Amino acid sequence: MTWLVVGLGNPGPTYAATRHNVGYLVTDVLADRVGGSWKKHKSGLADLIEGRLAGERIVLGRSRSYMNESGGPVSALANFFDVEPDHVIVIHDELDIDFGMLRIKIGGGDNGHNGLRSIRQSLDTGDFYRIRVGIGRPPGRQSVHDFVLKPYSTAERKDLPSYVEEAADAVESLITKGLEATQSAFNR
């Protein structure tokens, strides 16, 4: 059985270091672990890497479109590789979790996250795994839109590499040990 692991974000260098792109950062770590390099899927909607992670066949994916349009690319990859929603893992930023914290779950709503909303609509279900990577809430009266599209603070950038590695570890654990063991190990 193939696992589809998708990191959410926005394409291009303008967004590379922003909070909204933490899913891309985690899939880059996983790409190093798999030993692959990103290539364009024939649909033109996504970049992907095929390989093995912890002995399991996986497809790493990330959309070539903006976050709000993630559903089409995720659905295209799932259909092409014949991956059911219960073998899809989506890695995304989460405002309602503090920076440095992870939550792993299956199913649920989109909680106002437009990328998740798009995926739920395209897959016609919300029953896929989520690696929710905390970014915290914007300070003061800063808008959510501005906050997620800004780079991490200097203090956050110091801890970001280990945090992203931990999220990649959670993906591996989910694939090899299952949901309950992964939640016990990573949900704080």
C-alpha positions as CSV (number, residue, x, y, z in Angstrom):
1,M,0.0,0.0,0.0
2,T,1.3,3.4,-0.9
3,W,1.2,6.4,1.4
4,L,0.7,9.9,0.0
5,V,2.4,12.5,2.2
6,V,1.6,16.1,1.2
7,G,3.1,19.3,2.6
8,L,1.0,22.3,2.3
9,G,2.4,25.7,1.3
10,N,2.6,28.3,-1.4
11,P,5.0,27.9,-4.3
12,G,7.9,30.2,-5.1
13,P,10.7,32.0,-3.2
14,T,8.5,34.8,-1.9
15,Y,6.7,32.3,0.5
16,A,9.5,29.9,1.2
17,A,10.4,31.1,4.7
18,T,6.8,31.9,5.8
19,R,4.8,30.2,8.5
20,H,2.2,29.0,5.9
21,N,4.9,26.9,4.2
22,V,5.9,24.7,7.2
23,G,4.4,21.7,5.3
24,Y,6.9,22.3,2.5
25,L,9.8,22.4,5.0
26,V,8.8,19.1,6.5
27,T,8.5,17.4,3.1
28,D,12.0,18.7,2.3
29,V,13.3,16.9,5.3
30,L,11.4,13.8,4.3
31,A,12.8,14.2,0.7
32,D,16.4,14.0,2.2
33,R,15.4,10.9,4.1
34,V,14.0,9.2,1.0
35,G,17.0,10.4,-1.0
36,G,15.0,11.8,-3.8
37,S,14.6,15.1,-5.7
38,W,11.4,16.9,-6.6
39,K,10.0,16.4,-10.1
40,K,6.9,17.7,-11.8
41,H,4.0,15.3,-11.9
42,K,2.6,14.8,-15.4
43,S,-0.7,16.5,-14.3
44,G,1.4,19.7,-13.9
45,L,-0.4,20.4,-10.6
46,A,2.2,19.1,-8.2
47,D,5.8,18.2,-7.5
48,L,6.5,14.7,-6.2
49,I,9.1,12.2,-5.0
50,E,8.5,8.5,-5.1
51,G,10.5,6.3,-2.7
52,R,10.6,4.3,0.5
53,L,10.5,5.7,4.0
54,A,11.0,3.3,6.9
55,G,10.5,0.4,4.5
56,E,7.1,1.7,3.3
57,R,6.3,2.9,-0.3
58,I,5.5,6.6,-0.2
59,V,4.8,9.5,-2.5
60,L,5.8,12.9,-1.2
61,G,3.8,15.7,-2.8
62,R,3.4,19.4,-2.8
63,S,1.1,21.6,-4.8
64,R,2.3,23.9,-7.6
65,S,-0.7,26.1,-6.9
66,Y,-1.5,28.3,-3.9
67,M,-2.6,26.9,-0.5
68,N,-6.3,27.7,-1.2
69,E,-6.2,25.4,-4.2
70,S,-4.4,22.4,-2.7
71,G,-7.3,20.0,-3.3
72,G,-6.9,19.6,-7.0
73,P,-3.2,18.6,-6.8
74,V,-3.8,16.3,-3.8
75,S,-6.7,14.6,-5.5
76,A,-4.7,14.3,-8.7
77,L,-1.8,12.5,-6.9
78,A,-4.2,10.3,-4.8
79,N,-6.0,9.2,-8.0
80,F,-2.9,8.7,-10.0
81,F,-1.2,6.5,-7.4
82,D,-4.5,4.9,-6.3
83,V,-4.2,6.1,-2.7
84,E,-7.3,6.0,-0.5
85,P,-7.9,8.9,1.9
86,D,-6.9,6.7,4.9
87,H,-3.4,6.6,3.5
88,V,-3.1,10.3,2.9
89,I,-1.1,12.4,5.3
90,V,-1.4,16.2,5.1
91,I,1.2,18.4,6.9
92,H,0.0,21.9,7.6
93,D,0.4,25.0,9.8
94,E,-2.1,25.4,12.7
95,L,-2.9,28.7,14.3
96,D,-4.6,27.1,17.3
97,I,-1.5,25.3,18.4
98,D,1.5,27.1,19.9
99,F,4.8,27.2,18.0
100,G,6.9,24.2,18.7
101,M,3.9,21.9,19.3
102,L,2.5,19.1,17.1
103,R,-0.9,17.4,17.0
104,I,-1.6,14.3,14.9
105,K,-5.1,13.2,14.1
106,I,-7.3,11.7,11.5
107,G,-10.4,13.4,10.2
108,G,-12.1,16.5,11.4
109,G,-13.1,19.8,9.9
110,D,-11.0,22.4,8.3
111,N,-11.0,24.9,11.2
112,G,-10.9,27.8,8.8
113,H,-7.8,26.5,7.0
114,N,-8.5,27.1,3.3
115,G,-6.0,24.4,2.2
116,L,-7.7,21.8,4.2
117,R,-11.1,23.0,3.0
118,S,-9.9,22.6,-0.6
119,I,-8.6,19.1,0.1
120,R,-11.8,18.0,1.9
121,Q,-13.8,19.1,-1.1
122,S,-11.6,17.5,-3.7
123,L,-11.3,14.1,-1.8
124,D,-15.0,14.4,-0.8
125,T,-14.0,13.5,2.8
126,G,-12.1,14.8,5.7
127,D,-11.0,11.4,6.7
128,F,-7.3,11.7,6.1
129,Y,-4.4,12.1,8.5
130,R,-3.1,15.5,9.6
131,I,0.2,16.5,11.0
132,R,-0.8,19.8,12.6
133,V,2.3,22.0,13.0
134,G,1.7,24.8,15.5
135,I,2.5,28.3,14.5
136,G,0.5,30.1,17.2
137,R,-1.8,33.1,16.9
138,P,-0.8,36.5,15.6
139,P,0.4,39.0,18.2
140,G,-1.8,41.9,19.0
141,R,-4.1,43.0,16.2
142,Q,-2.1,41.6,13.3
143,S,-4.3,39.9,10.8
144,V,-4.1,36.2,10.4
145,H,-3.4,36.6,6.7
146,D,-0.4,38.8,7.3
147,F,0.8,36.6,10.1
148,V,0.9,33.3,8.2
149,L,2.6,35.0,5.2
150,K,5.4,36.5,7.2
151,P,8.7,34.8,8.0
152,Y,9.3,33.3,11.4
153,S,10.7,35.5,14.1
154,T,14.4,35.4,14.9
155,A,13.7,33.4,18.0
156,E,11.5,30.9,16.2
157,R,14.1,30.5,13.4
158,K,16.6,29.1,16.0
159,D,14.2,26.3,16.9
160,L,12.6,25.7,13.5
161,P,15.0,23.1,12.2
162,S,14.6,20.8,15.2
163,Y,10.8,21.4,15.1
164,V,10.6,20.5,11.4
165,E,12.7,17.3,12.0
166,E,10.3,16.3,14.8
167,A,7.3,16.7,12.5
168,A,9.1,14.5,9.9
169,D,9.7,12.0,12.7
170,A,5.9,12.1,13.4
171,V,5.2,11.3,9.8
172,E,7.5,8.3,9.9
173,S,6.0,7.1,13.2
174,L,2.5,7.4,11.8
175,I,3.4,5.3,8.8
176,T,5.2,2.6,10.8
177,K,3.6,2.6,14.2
178,G,0.1,3.9,13.6
179,L,-2.0,6.8,15.0
180,E,-2.3,5.9,18.6
181,A,1.4,5.3,19.2
182,T,2.3,8.5,17.2
183,Q,-0.2,10.6,19.2
184,S,1.2,9.2,22.4
185,A,4.8,10.1,21.3
186,F,4.2,13.5,19.7
187,N,1.0,15.1,20.9
188,R,1.7,17.4,23.8
